Amino acid sequence: MQFKHPEILYFLFLLVIPILVHLFQLRRFKKEYFTNVQFLKELSIQTRKSSTIKKWLLLCTRLLLLTFLILAFAQPFFSAKDSKKANNELYIILDNSFSMQAKGKKGELLKRAVQDLLEHTPQAQNFSLITCSENYWNTDIKSIQKDLQDLKYSATPFQLDNLIAKVNARKSAFNKDIIVITDAVGSEVKQTKGFKKEDNVYFIIPEAEQKNNVAIDSVYIRQTLDNFYEIGINLSANGDDFNEVPIALYNKNKLIAKTLINFETKTKTVNFTIPKEDFNGYAAVNDKGLNYDNTYYFSISKPSKTNVISIGDTDKSNFLARIYTNDEFNYTNFPLANLDYNLLEKQDAIVLNEVKEIPQALQTTLKSLVAKGGNLILIPAPESNPAALNAFIAQFGTLQFKPATPAEKKVTKINFNHPLFSSVFEKKIDNFQYPSTKTAFGITSTTPTVLSYEDQTAFLTSLPNDLSSVYVFAAPLNKTNSNFQNSPLIVPTFYNMAQNSQKNGVNAIVIGESQPFIVDALLSKDEIITVKNATESFIPVQQLLNTKVKMTFNDNPTVAGNFGIFNGANVLQNISFNYNRTESNLALANPDIAAEFKETEDIETVFNTIQTDRTDTQIWKVFVVLALLFLAIELLIQKFVK
């Protein structure tokens, strides 16, 4: 037992006063009896004995009364077991990622967690709240009540280690109490290593009752026809026992197609045919799971001719003119001596076709082209110097040429998973007309090959970046050295190598991935590009690249949807944004992240536990009651004891 005001205990010395008074009253006097009161002698003896007992009882009650009263003013208490943690700072980490849209026993997990915080957080409690998207430092529940009620789901996935780092960055002389509220979808135990040993960590892991969920993962152009696009929509089903799920396709908010899906497997691809024109819409499913991944926004620009230049001898480049036809391409071939450098910046793809030596000025221009989103196709010449090729190609990635060897080899393997062939083959084939080469350079690269020889060495490989790709052949393709010009593979290979997905493909940016985007625009230094729709507008990070503008969007926009890229009032291009699908599989919830920490059912239990473990047990009221009790006993003694 301890005392809040131990100095008051000195008043216990005052207890000597009633003792002295009592002893004074008990002094013995010499008594003389007169004859006329002799008959009262016996009665007087009895009265004296009774009075002595009464005085001793009063002395005891008064001593105890004063003792308990002094102890009560000294405020005794029993120290709490965690009293040293009473000054800990409180941090609440709240998961507001899209997986918290799932419904638990009392509704959506995030809304229930917010309601519990509003109901059970003590009004006087100071704390900091950290979410996936917002931070509130050194606040109280009353100050952020409105913000909590308006808290939106975040496009940023829940990364516990990143949020712990934010907490640890707050320097303090006190230890921390950290409450983590999350469904733990996609979380890993290693993410909890950022917690310090002196921290008191509490986990609240609400569980979703409905874990079945259908998500639209991506959209791509499966096939390009004369007047139509055949698009493929990839979906995934997480969970079991799915009924038929409706899927609809909208262009500019108008329904253009609808069907039902049966999931025989966990993944499904649904095909739609749409007109070959501007598309700015979305695909949507309707299921009982999460809402955020039910809609996939995408844009397809109206087809425009692709600009392609080949650099090399005209005779060796004739096959390219048969691939890059006038209806889809603006194609021109220039011998190196007649090359117009001013045209290169405007190209979507450039083919270096057996150029013996690449001038330094051309190398600089080609490097700039690739950085601005143009594709480069390199076909080496038989006389090419491997060292010179390596110096040139090192500007784009890790790839090494080895000296050419005169040996006939067949091209026998196709990488069907490579983006170049993603929409070419309906099924994998093993038996096709194998093209061959008589002389080929050796190529070593860390990137996957596109086409391979029978000895598993690369015939065609690529060096991709965020905006474009550099394609590299291992051998010259002239008819003397190779019959690749006669192979059915040559048309889809060169056709797709010239295409720019941002110009002629599906535009669907994932929010938060900072994927660069190039748009054709000739801007002055004072002009800026704005991205907006009916509800949101923002200015992306932008870089002028002559006739193009390179943009990055960081964490914008905040809400997925279809947007327009504007230069003032003029629409340059449509673009679409979607949320990352990492939160779609609710079966990935990992409650083991709380294995080494305290796990509780709700926030009320946490606050009650902290209050109980850190609040001293005050017992001064007990001593007040005892003092009053002995005061009452004294009054009773005074009244009833003779």
C-alpha positions in Angstrom: 0.0 0.0 0.0 1.2 3.5 -0.9 0.1 7.0 0.0 -0.4 9.9 -2.4 0.2 12.4 0.5 2.4 10.6 3.0 3.3 13.8 4.8 -0.2 13.8 6.3 0.7 10.7 8.3 2.7 12.9 10.7 -0.7 13.8 12.1 -0.8 10.4 13.6 1.3 11.8 16.4 -1.8 13.8 17.4 -3.3 10.5 18.7 -1.3 11.0 21.9 -3.7 13.9 22.9 -6.8 11.8 23.5 -4.6 9.2 25.3 -3.3 11.9 27.6 -6.8 13.3 28.2 -8.1 9.8 29.0 -5.3 9.2 31.5 -5.9 12.5 33.2 -9.6 11.5 33.6 -8.5 8.2 35.2 -6.4 9.7 38.0 -7.1 8.3 41.5 -8.4 10.7 44.3 -8.6 10.0 48.0 -12.2 9.5 48.9 -13.9 10.3 52.2 -17.3 8.9 52.9 -19.8 10.8 55.1 -22.3 8.9 57.2 -25.3 10.3 55.4 -24.2 8.8 52.1 -22.8 5.5 53.4 -25.8 3.7 52.1 -24.8 4.7 48.5 -21.4 3.0 48.7 -22.3 -0.2 47.0 -24.1 1.7 44.1 -21.2 4.1 43.6 -18.7 1.2 43.2 -20.8 -0.3 40.4 -21.2 3.1 38.6 -17.5 3.7 38.8 -16.7 0.4 37.1 -19.3 1.1 34.3 -17.9 4.5 33.7 -14.3 3.2 33.4 -15.4 0.7 30.7 -17.2 3.4 28.8 -14.1 5.7 28.9 -11.9 2.9 27.5 -14.4 2.2 24.7 -14.6 5.9 23.8 -10.9 6.1 23.8 -10.6 3.2 21.4 -13.3 4.5 19.0 -11.8 8.0 19.0 -8.3 6.7 18.3 -9.6 4.5 15.5 -11.8 7.4 14.1 -8.8 9.8 14.0 -6.5 7.1 12.6 -8.8 6.3 9.7 -9.5 10.0 9.1 -5.8 10.8 8.8 -5.2 7.8 6.6 -8.1 8.8 4.3 -6.6 12.3 3.9 -3.2 10.7 3.1 -5.1 8.9 0.1 -3.7 5.4 0.3 -3.7 3.2 -2.9 -2.4 0.0 -4.3 -0.1 0.5 -7.3 -1.3 -0.9 -10.7 0.7 -3.7 -12.3 1.4 -1.5 -15.4 1.6 1.8 -13.7 4.9 2.6 -15.4 3.1 2.6 -18.7 0.5 5.1 -17.7 2.2 7.9 -19.8 2.5 5.8 -22.9 1.5 7.5 -26.2 -1.4 5.9 -28.1 -1.3 5.2 -31.8 -4.2 3.7 -33.7 -3.4 2.1 -37.1 -6.7 1.7 -39.1 -6.9 -0.3 -42.3 -9.1 1.5 -44.8 -8.0 -0.5 -47.8 -10.7 -1.9 -50.1 -10.8 -5.4 -48.5 -12.4 -3.7 -45.5 -15.5 -3.3 -47.7 -16.3 -6.9 -46.8 -19.3 -7.5 -44.5 -18.9 -8.9 -41.0 -21.4 -9.7 -38.4 -22.3 -6.0 -37.9 -21.9 -4.7 -41.4 -18.9 -3.4 -43.4 -15.7 -4.0 -41.5 -14.4 -0.4 -41.9 -17.7 1.3 -41.0 -18.0 -1.0 -37.9 -14.5 -0.2 -36.8 -15.1 3.6 -37.2 -18.3 3.3 -35.2 -16.6 1.4 -32.4 -13.9 4.1 -32.2 -16.4 6.8 -32.0 -18.4 5.0 -29.3 -15.7 3.7 -27.0 -12.7 6.0 -27.3 -12.5 8.1 -24.1 -13.2 11.8 -24.8 -10.1 12.9 -22.9 -7.8 10.3 -24.6 -5.1 11.9 -26.8 -3.9 9.7 -29.6 -2.7 9.6 -33.2 -4.6 7.9 -36.0 -2.8 6.5 -39.1 -4.7 5.1 -42.1 -3.6 4.0 -45.6 -4.4 7.4 -46.9 -4.7 9.9 -44.0 -2.7 10.8 -40.8 -4.1 12.6 -37.7 -1.4 13.4 -35.2 -1.9 14.3 -31.5 -5.7 14.6 -31.6 -8.7 13.4 -29.7 -11.9 11.6 -30.8 -14.0 14.7 -30.7 -11.7 16.7 -33.0 -11.7 14.0 -35.8 -15.2 12.7 -35.4 -16.3 14.3 -38.7 -13.2 13.1 -40.5 -13.7 9.5 -39.3 -17.3 9.5 -40.4 -16.3 10.7 -43.8 -13.3 8.4 -44.1 -13.1 6.9 -47.6 -11.6 3.6 -48.8 -8.1 4.0 -50.0 -6.6 2.9 -53.3 -3.3 2.3 -51.5 -3.1 -1.3 -50.3 -2.6 -1.9 -46.5 1.1 -2.1 -45.9 1.6 -2.6 -42.2 5.4 -2.2 -42.3 5.1 1.2 -44.0 2.6 2.4 -41.3 4.8 1.2 -38.5 7.6 3.2 -40.0 5.5 6.3 -39.8 4.8 5.6 -36.1 8.5 5.0 -35.3 9.4 8.2 -37.0 7.5 10.1 -34.3 10.2 10.7 -31.7 9.1 10.7 -28.1 10.4 10.3 -24.5 7.6 7.8 -23.8 6.9 4.3 -25.0 4.0 3.6 -27.3 0.7 1.8 -27.2 -0.2 0.7 -30.7 -3.7 -0.6 -31.7 -3.8 -2.2 -35.2 -7.3 -2.6 -36.7 -7.1 -4.7 -39.9 -8.6 -7.7 -41.6 -5.0 -8.8 -42.4 -5.7 -9.5 -46.1 -2.3 -9.9 -47.8 -0.4 -9.1 -44.6 2.7 -11.1 -43.7 4.3 -11.8 -40.3 7.5 -10.2 -41.4 5.8 -6.9 -41.7 5.4 -6.8 -37.9 9.2 -6.8 -37.3 9.1 -3.0 -37.2 7.4 -3.0 -33.8 9.8 -2.3 -30.9 10.1 -4.5 -27.9 9.0 -1.8 -25.5 5.8 -1.1 -27.5 2.5 -2.5 -26.3 0.8 -3.8 -29.5 -2.9 -4.8 -29.6 -4.4 -6.4 -32.7 -8.1 -6.3 -33.6 -8.8 -8.5 -36.7 -12.4 -8.4 -37.8 -13.4 -11.3 -40.0 -15.5 -11.2 -43.2 -18.5 -13.5 -43.2 -18.8 -13.5 -47.0 -15.5 -14.3 -48.7 -16.7 -15.1 -52.2 -15.7 -12.3 -54.6 -15.6 -11.8 -58.3 -13.1 -9.2 -59.7 -12.4 -7.8 -63.2 -8.7 -7.9 -63.5 -7.8 -6.5 -66.9 -9.1 -5.8 -70.4 -7.1 -6.2 -73.6 -7.6 -6.2 -77.4 -7.7 -9.8 -78.4 -8.1 -9.3 -82.1 -8.2 -6.3 -84.5 -10.6 -6.7 -87.4 -11.3 -4.4 -90.3 -14.1 -2.5 -88.5 -14.2 -4.0 -85.0 -12.1 -4.8 -82.0 -12.5 -8.1 -80.2 -11.7 -7.4 -76.6 -11.0 -9.9 -73.9 -12.1 -9.2 -70.3 -10.2 -11.2 -67.7 -12.0 -12.1 -64.4 -11.1 -14.0 -61.3 -13.4 -15.7 -58.8 -12.1 -16.0 -55.2 -14.1 -18.4 -53.1 -16.5 -21.3 -53.8 -19.9 -22.0 -55.2 -20.5 -19.2 -57.6 -23.8 -18.8 -59.3 -24.2 -17.1 -62.6 -22.7 -13.6 -62.5 -23.9 -10.8 -64.9 -21.3 -8.8 -66.7 -22.1 -5.6 -68.8 -20.1 -3.4 -71.1 -20.7 0.4 -71.2 -19.4 3.0 -73.6 -19.9 6.6 -72.5 -22.3 5.4 -69.8 -24.5 3.6 -72.4 -25.0 -0.1 -72.2 -23.7 -1.8 -75.3 -23.5 -5.5 -74.3 -24.4 -7.8 -71.5 -24.1 -11.6 -70.7 -23.9 -14.1 -67.9 -20.8 -15.8 -66.7 -20.4 -19.3 -65.2 -17.1 -19.9 -63.4 -16.0 -23.5 -64.1 -12.5 -22.4 -63.0 -11.1 -19.7 -60.8 -10.4 -17.5 -63.9 -12.5 -16.6 -66.9 -12.1 -14.6 -70.0 -15.2 -13.1 -71.7 -15.0 -11.7 -75.2 -16.9 -8.8 -76.7 -16.9 -7.2 -80.1 -17.0 -3.4 -80.2 -16.8 -0.9 -83.1 -13.3 0.2 -84.1 -13.6 3.7 -82.8 -13.1 5.8 -79.7 -14.1 3.9 -76.6 -14.3 5.5 -73.2 -16.3 3.3 -70.8 -16.1 0.3 -68.5 -17.0 -3.3 -67.8 -19.0 -4.1 -64.7 -20.1 -7.2 -62.8 -22.6 -7.6 -60.0 -21.8 -9.9 -57.2 -22.2 -10.1 -53.4 -18.6 -9.6 -52.6 -16.4 -6.4 -52.7 -17.6 -3.5 -54.7 -14.4 -1.8 -55.6 -13.2 -4.4 -58.1 -16.6 -4.9 -59.8 -15.9 -2.1 -62.3 -12.9 -1.8 -64.7 -12.6 1.4 -66.6 -10.7 1.5 -69.9 -10.2 3.7 -73.0 -9.4 2.8 -76.6 -8.4 5.6 -78.9 -9.7 5.8 -82.4 -7.1 4.0 -84.7 -4.6 6.3 -86.2 -1.8 5.4 -88.6 1.4 4.3 -87.0 4.6 6.1 -88.1 7.4 3.8 -89.0 10.8 4.5 -90.6 13.3 1.8 -91.6 17.0 2.7 -92.0 18.9 0.5 -94.4 19.4 -0.6 -98.0 16.1 -0.4 -99.9 16.5 -3.9 -101.4 16.8 -5.4 -97.9 13.8 -3.5 -96.6 11.2 -4.3 -99.2 9.7 -7.0 -97.0 8.8 -4.3 -94.4 6.7 -2.4 -97.0 4.5 -5.4 -97.4 3.9 -5.5 -93.6 3.6 -1.8 -92.9 0.8 -1.1 -95.5 -0.6 2.3 -96.2 -4.0 1.6 -94.6 -2.5 1.3 -91.1 1.0 2.8 -91.3 2.9 5.8 -92.6 6.0 3.8 -93.6 9.2 5.1 -95.3 12.6 3.6 -95.8 15.8 5.7 -95.9 19.3 4.5 -96.7 21.6 5.8 -94.0 23.2 8.4 -96.3 19.8 10.0 -97.2 18.3 9.9 -93.7 16.3 13.0 -92.6 17.0 13.3 -88.9 14.1 15.7 -88.4 11.6 13.0 -89.1 12.9 10.6 -86.4 11.3 12.4 -83.4 7.8 11.9 -84.9 8.1 8.2 -85.4 6.3 5.5 -83.3 8.9 2.8 -84.4 12.2 2.8 -86.2 13.8 -0.3 -87.8 17.6 -0.4 -88.0 17.9 -2.9 -90.8 21.5 -4.2 -91.2 23.2 -0.9 -90.7 26.9 -1.7 -90.6 27.9 1.3 -88.3 25.5 3.5 -86.3 26.7 7.1 -86.3 26.9 8.8 -82.9 24.3 11.4 -83.9 21.8 8.6 -84.8 22.5 6.8 -81.5 21.7 10.0 -79.6 18.4 10.5 -81.6 17.4 6.8 -81.1 18.0 7.0 -77.4 15.8 10.1 -77.2 13.1 8.3 -79.3 12.9 5.3 -76.9 12.8 7.6 -73.9 9.8 9.3 -75.4 7.8 6.1 -76.1 9.0 5.0 -79.5 10.0 1.4 -80.2 13.3 0.4 -81.8 14.0 -2.7 -83.8 17.6 -3.7 -84.3 18.6 -6.2 -87.1 22.4 -6.6 -87.1 24.4 -6.6 -90.3 26.7 -9.5 -91.1 29.6 -7.1 -90.8 28.5 -5.5 -87.5 31.1 -5.2 -84.8 29.9 -6.9 -81.6 31.8 -4.4 -79.4 30.1 -1.4 -81.2 26.7 -3.1 -80.9 27.2 -3.7 -77.2 28.2 0.0 -76.6 25.1 1.1 -78.5 22.6 -1.4 -76.9 24.0 -0.7 -73.4 22.0 2.6 -73.4 18.8 0.6 -73.3 19.5 -2.4 -71.0 21.6 -5.4 -70.2 22.3 -7.3 -73.4 25.6 -8.6 -74.9 26.4 -9.5 -78.5 29.0 -12.3 -79.1 30.8 -12.8 -82.3 28.8 -14.2 -85.2 29.2 -17.9 -86.0 28.5 -19.5 -89.4 26.1 -22.3 -88.5 22.6 -23.0 -89.7 20.1 -23.0 -86.8 16.3 -23.3 -86.8 14.0 -21.1 -84.8 11.8 -23.6 -83.0 10.4 -22.0 -79.8 7.8 -19.2 -79.4 7.4 -17.5 -76.0 3.5 -17.4 -76.1 3.4 -15.5 -72.8 5.4 -12.6 -74.2 3.3 -9.4 -74.7 4.3 -9.4 -78.3 2.3 -12.5 -79.0 -0.4 -12.1 -76.3 -3.2 -11.7 -78.9 -1.7 -13.6 -81.8 -2.3 -17.3 -81.0 -5.5 -18.9 -79.8 -3.6 -21.9 -78.5 0.0 -23.0 -78.2 1.5 -24.7 -81.2 4.6 -26.9 -81.5 4.6 -27.7 -85.2 5.0 -24.7 -87.5 7.3 -23.9 -90.4 10.6 -23.4 -88.6 12.6 -20.5 -90.1 16.3 -20.8 -90.0 19.5 -18.6 -90.2 22.9 -19.5 -91.6 25.0 -17.0 -89.5 24.0 -15.6 -86.2 25.4 -13.6 -83.3 25.3 -14.9 -79.9 23.1 -12.9 -77.5 23.0 -13.0 -73.7 20.3 -11.1 -71.9 18.5 -11.1 -68.5 15.1 -10.6 -70.2 12.9 -13.4 -71.5 13.4 -14.2 -75.2 10.6 -13.8 -77.7 11.8 -16.4 -80.3 14.5 -19.0 -79.6 16.7 -21.3 -81.6 16.6 -25.1 -81.2 19.7 -24.8 -78.9 17.7 -22.5 -76.6 19.7 -19.4 -77.6 17.9 -16.2 -78.4 16.8 -15.3 -82.0 14.7 -12.4 -80.9 14.6 -10.7 -77.5 13.4 -7.4 -76.1 14.5 -4.7 -73.6 11.3 -3.2 -72.3 10.8 -0.1 -70.3 7.8 1.7 -68.9 6.9 3.4 -72.3 8.5 1.4 -75.1 10.7 -1.6 -76.1 13.9 -2.2 -77.9 13.7 -5.4 -80.0 16.9 -7.1 -80.9 17.5 -9.9 -83.5 20.5 -12.2 -83.4 20.9 -12.6 -87.1 20.5 -10.6 -90.3 17.2 -11.2 -92.0 18.2 -10.8 -95.6 17.2 -13.7 -97.9 20.8 -14.8 -98.3 21.2 -15.4 -94.6 17.6 -16.4 -93.5 14.2 -17.5 -94.7 12.5 -15.7 -91.9 10.9 -13.4 -94.5 8.9 -16.4 -95.8 7.8 -17.5 -92.4 4.2 -16.8 -91.2 5.7 -15.5 -88.0 7.2 -12.4 -89.6 3.9 -10.5 -90.1 2.6 -10.6 -86.5 6.1 -10.1 -85.1 7.0 -6.9 -87.0 3.4 -5.7 -86.9 3.3 -5.8 -83.1 6.8 -4.5 -82.6 5.7 -1.3 -84.3 2.6 -0.8 -82.2 2.5 1.5 -79.3 0.0 0.2 -76.7 -0.7 3.7 -75.4 -1.6 4.9 -78.9 -3.4 1.9 -80.3 -4.2 -0.3 -77.3 -6.2 -0.3 -74.1 -5.4 2.6 -71.8 -6.1 1.6 -68.2 -3.7 3.0 -65.6 -3.5 1.5 -62.1 -3.7 4.2 -59.4 -0.6 4.5 -57.3 1.8 2.7 -59.7 3.2 6.0 -61.2 3.2 4.5 -64.7 4.4 7.1 -67.2 2.1 8.1 -70.1 2.9 9.9 -73.3 0.4 12.1 -75.2 1.0 13.9 -78.5 0.8 17.6 -77.7 2.7 20.7 -78.8 2.7 23.0 -75.8 4.2 26.3 -75.0 6.2 26.8 -71.8 3.2 28.4 -70.1 0.7 25.8 -71.0 -0.1 22.8 -68.7 -2.1 19.7 -69.2 -5.0 18.9 -66.9 -6.7 15.5 -66.3 -10.3 15.7 -65.3 -13.8 14.3 -65.4 -17.1 15.5 -64.0 -16.2 15.0 -60.4 -12.4 15.3 -60.1 -9.6 17.3 -61.6 -5.8 17.3 -61.1 -2.6 18.4 -62.8 -0.1 15.5 -63.3 3.6 15.8 -63.2 4.5 16.6 -66.8 7.6 16.9 -69.0 7.7 18.5 -72.4 9.3 16.3 -75.1 9.2 18.5 -78.2 5.9 17.3 -79.8 4.9 15.1 -76.9 4.3 15.4 -73.2 5.3 12.7 -70.7 3.1 12.5 -67.6 3.2 10.7 -64.3 0.2 10.5 -62.0 1.6 9.3 -58.6 -1.5 8.7 -56.4 -3.9 10.6 -58.5 -6.8 10.4 -59.1 -8.4 9.5 -55.7 -11.4 7.8 -57.4 -11.2 5.4 -60.3 -13.0 6.3 -63.5 -12.8 7.6 -67.1 -11.0 10.9 -67.5 -10.0 13.3 -70.3 -6.5 14.8 -70.9 -7.1 18.5 -71.5 -5.0 21.3 -72.9 -7.3 24.2 -71.9 -10.7 23.3 -73.2 -9.4 20.9 -75.9 -9.5 17.2 -75.2 -6.2 15.6 -76.3 -7.0 12.0 -75.4 -9.2 9.8 -73.1 -7.6 7.9 -70.3 -8.9 5.6 -67.6 -7.8 4.8 -64.0 -8.5 1.7 -61.9 -7.7 0.5 -58.4 -5.1 -2.1 -57.7 -6.7 -5.6 -57.4 -4.4 -6.8 -54.6 -7.2 -6.7 -52.1 -9.7 -8.9 -54.0 -8.9 -12.3 -52.5 -10.4 -12.3 -49.0 -9.1 -15.8 -48.4 -5.6 -14.2 -48.0 -6.5 -12.9 -44.6 -3.6 -13.8 -42.3 -4.5 -13.7 -38.6 -1.0 -15.1 -37.7 0.4 -11.6 -37.8 -1.0 -11.1 -34.3 0.5 -14.4 -32.9 3.3 -12.6 -30.9 1.0 -9.7 -29.7 -2.2 -9.2 -27.8 -5.3 -9.9 -29.9 -8.7 -8.6 -28.7 -12.2 -8.7 -30.0 -13.0 -5.0 -30.1 -11.7 -1.5 -29.2 -13.8 -1.3 -26.1 -11.9 -4.3 -24.6 -8.5 -2.7 -25.4 -9.4 0.6 -23.6 -10.9 -1.3 -20.6 -7.7 -3.4 -20.4 -5.4 -0.4 -20.5 -7.6 1.4 -17.9 -7.6 -1.6 -15.6 -3.9 -2.4 -15.9 -2.7 1.1 -15.5 -5.1 2.7 -12.9 -4.1 2.5 -9.2 -6.6 1.1 -6.8 -7.7 3.9 -4.6 -8.8 2.8 -1.1 -9.1 6.2 0.7 -12.9 5.9 0.5 -12.7 2.7 2.6 -11.0 4.6 5.4 -13.6 7.4 5.2 -16.3 4.8 5.6 -14.4 3.3 8.6 -14.0 6.7 10.2 -17.7 7.4 9.8 -18.5 3.9 11.2 -16.5 4.6 14.4 -18.0 8.0 14.7 -21.4 6.3 14.7 -20.1 3.7 17.3 -18.9 6.6 19.5 -22.3 8.2 19.4 -24.0 4.9 20.3 -21.6 4.4 23.2 -22.3 7.9 24.5 -26.0 7.2 24.3 -26.4 3.7 25.5 -23.5 2.8 27.7 -23.9 4.1 31.3 
